[in-house]
Amino acid sequence: MHTEPHTEGHHKPRHLAEKFEGMIGVVMIAAIVLLAVGMVYGIMTTDSTPAWMR
């Protein structure tokens, strides 16, 4: 026998920040990975020899 009332009904509309609150961690990890890939690419393709020595 249930003693708790059934309270499930319409959900309150959530704010935009609350909708994406769970995605913040994923977005941060994706940004870190993209920056790391860009840094490695920049290091690999940059010529470290000064212009006056070429």
Residue, then its C-alpha position, 0 to 999 in steps of 0.5 A: m500500500h502506497t502512502e506517498p501521493h503521486t506528485e508526477g505531473h507537468h515538469k517546470p520549464r527549465h532555464l537554458a543554463e539548467k538544460f546545458e548544465g550536464m553538458i558543461g563537463v563534456v564541453m570542457i573536456a572537448a575544449i581541452v582536447l582541441l587545444a592540445v591537438g592544436m598545440v601539438y600541431g603548432i609545435m610540429t609545423t613551426d620551424s624553430t630556426p630564427a629567420w637570420m640563421r636561414 
